[in-house]
Amino acid sequence: MYTFGWFSTGRDEAARQLLKEAWRNTEDGKMPAKLGFVLCDREPGEARESDLFLQLVQDLEIPLLSISSRRFQPSLRRKDRELWRQAFHKRVMEILKGQEFATIVLAGYMLIVSSEMCRRYTMINLHPAAPGGPKGTWQEVIWELITRGADTTGVMVHLVTEALDEGPPITYCTFPLKGDPFDSLWVEMGAKLAFMPLGEIIQEEGEKNALFQEIRRQGVKREIPLLLLSMKALAEGKVRVERGIILNQEGQETGPACLNGEIDAHLSRLSESS
């Protein structure tokens, strides 16, 4: 059976929800795969949220591997972050010895993996923008979209490479940032920008800004189904990764699959059932 490894820092409820949904999809047969292990870079007692995540992994009876990135050679981390990153992930690779898996899913893993890991393993990551969109954290992406006055955005699952957020996309979906419910929020933002620069708005309102929150809300509700559909495609062999190249089931090199139809159908079903 196709086996995924799962990396997460377990920093919030979203990390727990993502793991629960992936586990549920493997358990109920929607995805012909299993979660072989969860690796968390937190250990018990470091933070309430990560403790809840670690407990969830145990409750789901998934093999748990944990190593604290906070406690790993802190003096080296302060002195040379790049050397520390390589050393930490060398230790991670030692922990992974003996584990059998085809693909690692980075699901809320807050570290940049080492170049050696990128070369050794097939890893996929969820990024809160469509192909060609802004790079960075989800907060940075949203503020960049607002700065640009973007018409559309999206979410993608991409292959992890040594170039941060630049690995080839496997799947993606898009959604508009104009029309209902966004138009009134853009007008509100425009009125604020007439009196103060965006930097001051970010400082004063931050993530409480209404336009920021709506962009985030629309993205989040697409992230879980997109990741699960991507994992399903890999497990079923509809998509393969060989030597860093994305292939279809016939073995031909292929571009990213747009899953707007599948994602919209999923959201419609959720709306009807609520």
C-alpha positions in Angstrom: 0.0 0.0 0.0 1.2 3.5 -0.8 2.6 5.1 2.4 3.0 8.7 3.3 5.2 10.2 6.0 3.8 13.3 7.7 5.9 16.2 9.0 4.3 18.8 11.2 5.3 21.3 13.9 1.7 20.9 15.3 1.5 24.6 16.1 -2.3 25.1 15.9 -5.7 23.6 15.5 -5.3 23.7 11.7 -2.4 21.3 11.9 -4.6 18.9 13.9 -7.5 19.2 11.6 -5.3 18.5 8.6 -3.9 15.3 10.1 -7.4 14.1 11.2 -8.8 14.6 7.7 -5.9 12.8 6.1 -6.1 9.9 8.6 -9.9 9.7 8.1 -9.5 9.5 4.3 -7.0 6.6 4.6 -9.1 4.8 7.2 -12.5 4.9 5.3 -11.0 3.8 2.0 -11.3 7.1 0.1 -7.6 7.0 -0.4 -5.7 3.8 -1.0 -2.9 4.7 1.3 -1.8 4.8 4.9 0.1 7.2 7.2 3.3 5.4 8.1 4.4 7.9 10.7 4.2 11.4 11.9 7.4 13.4 12.6 7.0 16.4 14.9 9.8 18.8 15.7 8.3 19.4 19.1 8.5 17.2 22.2 6.0 17.0 25.1 5.9 20.1 27.4 7.1 22.7 24.8 3.8 24.3 24.0 0.1 23.6 24.6 -0.8 23.4 20.9 2.0 21.0 20.1 1.1 18.9 23.1 -2.4 18.6 21.8 -1.0 17.6 18.4 1.2 14.9 19.9 -1.7 13.5 21.9 -3.8 13.4 18.7 -1.1 11.3 16.9 -1.1 8.9 19.8 -5.0 8.8 19.9 -5.0 7.9 16.1 -2.4 5.2 16.8 0.0 6.5 14.2 3.7 5.9 14.9 5.1 9.1 16.3 8.7 10.3 15.8 9.6 13.5 17.7 12.7 15.6 18.0 12.7 19.1 19.4 14.1 21.7 17.0 14.1 24.2 19.9 16.4 22.0 22.0 18.7 20.8 19.2 22.1 22.6 19.4 20.7 26.0 20.3 24.1 27.6 20.3 24.8 26.5 16.7 21.4 27.8 15.7 22.2 31.2 17.1 25.6 31.2 15.4 24.9 29.8 12.0 21.3 29.0 11.1 22.2 27.3 7.8 24.7 24.9 9.4 22.2 24.2 12.2 19.4 23.4 9.6 21.7 20.9 7.8 22.7 19.3 11.1 19.2 19.1 12.4 17.9 17.5 9.3 20.8 15.1 9.2 19.6 13.9 12.6 16.0 13.7 11.2 17.2 11.5 8.4 18.9 9.2 10.9 15.5 8.9 12.7 13.8 8.0 9.4 16.1 5.1 8.8 14.0 1.9 8.8 10.8 3.8 8.0 9.1 2.8 4.7 7.3 5.5 2.8 6.9 6.8 -0.7 6.3 10.5 -0.1 6.6 12.9 2.8 3.8 15.5 3.3 5.0 18.7 4.9 1.8 19.8 6.7 2.4 22.8 8.9 6.1 21.9 9.3 7.6 25.3 10.2 11.2 24.6 9.2 12.9 24.8 5.8 14.2 21.3 5.1 17.8 20.8 4.2 19.1 20.5 0.6 20.1 16.9 1.3 16.6 15.9 2.3 15.3 17.5 -0.8 17.6 15.4 -2.9 17.0 12.2 -1.0 13.2 12.1 -0.5 10.0 12.9 -2.5 8.3 15.6 -0.4 5.2 17.7 -1.1 4.1 20.9 0.4 0.9 23.0 0.5 1.5 26.6 -0.5 -1.2 29.3 -0.1 -1.0 30.8 -3.6 -1.6 29.6 -7.1 1.4 28.8 -9.4 3.2 32.0 -10.2 1.8 33.7 -7.2 3.5 35.3 -4.2 6.0 33.3 -2.2 6.5 33.2 1.6 4.3 32.5 4.6 0.6 32.6 4.2 0.6 36.0 6.0 3.2 37.4 3.6 1.3 36.0 0.6 -2.0 37.7 1.6 -0.4 41.1 2.2 1.4 40.8 -1.1 -2.0 40.0 -2.8 -3.5 43.1 -1.2 -0.5 45.2 -2.2 -1.0 44.1 -5.8 -4.8 44.5 -5.8 -4.9 41.0 -7.2 -7.9 39.7 -9.0 -7.4 36.0 -8.2 -5.4 33.8 -6.0 -5.4 30.1 -5.1 -3.7 27.2 -3.3 -1.2 24.7 -4.7 0.5 21.5 -3.8 4.1 21.4 -5.1 7.1 19.3 -5.0 9.7 20.4 -2.4 13.0 21.4 -3.9 16.1 23.2 -2.7 14.6 26.4 -4.1 12.1 27.6 -1.5 8.5 27.6 -2.7 9.7 27.1 -6.3 9.3 23.3 -6.7 7.1 22.2 -9.7 3.4 22.4 -8.8 1.4 19.1 -8.8 -2.1 20.4 -8.3 -3.7 23.7 -7.7 -7.0 25.6 -7.5 -7.9 29.2 -7.9 -10.6 31.6 -6.6 -11.5 35.2 -7.4 -10.7 38.1 -5.1 -13.3 40.4 -6.8 -17.1 40.2 -6.7 -19.1 39.1 -3.6 -17.9 39.1 -0.8 -14.7 41.0 -1.7 -15.8 44.2 -3.4 -17.0 46.0 -0.3 -13.8 44.9 1.5 -11.6 46.3 -1.2 -13.6 49.6 -1.0 -13.1 49.7 2.7 -9.3 49.0 2.3 -9.1 51.7 -0.4 -10.7 54.3 2.0 -8.1 53.4 4.6 -5.2 53.6 2.1 -6.3 57.2 1.3 -5.2 58.2 4.8 -2.4 55.9 5.7 0.2 53.6 4.0 -0.3 49.9 3.9 2.6 49.4 6.4 0.7 51.3 9.1 -2.5 49.3 8.4 -0.5 46.1 8.8 0.9 47.4 12.1 -2.4 48.6 13.5 -4.8 45.9 12.3 -2.6 43.0 11.3 -4.5 39.8 10.8 -7.7 41.4 12.1 -8.1 43.4 8.9 -11.4 42.3 7.3 -10.0 41.9 3.7 -7.0 39.9 5.0 -9.4 37.6 7.0 -11.7 36.9 4.1 -8.8 36.0 1.7 -7.5 33.7 4.4 -10.9 32.1 5.0 -11.4 31.4 1.3 -7.9 29.9 1.1 -8.1 27.7 4.2 -11.4 26.0 3.2 -9.7 24.9 0.0 -6.4 23.7 1.5 -7.5 20.4 3.1 -9.5 19.1 0.1 -6.7 20.1 -2.3 -4.1 18.3 -0.3 -6.2 15.2 0.1 -7.0 15.1 -3.6 -3.3 15.4 -4.4 -2.4 12.6 -2.0 -5.1 10.4 -3.5 -3.8 11.1 -7.0 -0.3 10.0 -5.9 -1.6 6.9 -4.1 -3.6 5.8 -7.1 -0.7 6.4 -9.5 -2.5 9.1 -11.5 0.5 11.3 -10.7 4.1 10.1 -10.2 7.3 11.8 -9.2 10.5 10.5 -10.7 13.9 12.3 -10.3 12.0 15.5 -9.5 9.8 15.4 -12.6 6.0 15.2 -12.4 4.6 12.4 -14.6 1.0 11.3 -15.4 -0.1 7.6 -15.1 1.2 7.0 -18.7 4.7 8.1 -17.6 4.6 11.3 -19.6 5.9 14.6 -18.1 2.9 16.7 -17.2 2.0 20.2 -15.9 0.0 20.9 -12.8 -3.6 19.7 -12.6 -6.2 22.4 -12.0 -8.8 21.0 -9.6 -11.2 23.9 -9.5 -14.1 21.6 -10.5 -13.4 19.1 -7.8 -12.8 21.7 -5.1 -16.0 23.7 -6.0 -18.0 20.5 -5.9 -16.6 19.6 -2.5 -17.4 23.1 -1.1 -21.0 22.9 -2.6 -21.6 19.6 -0.8 -20.3 21.0 2.5 -22.7 24.0 2.0 -25.7 21.8 1.3 -25.0 19.6 4.4 -24.6 22.5 6.8 
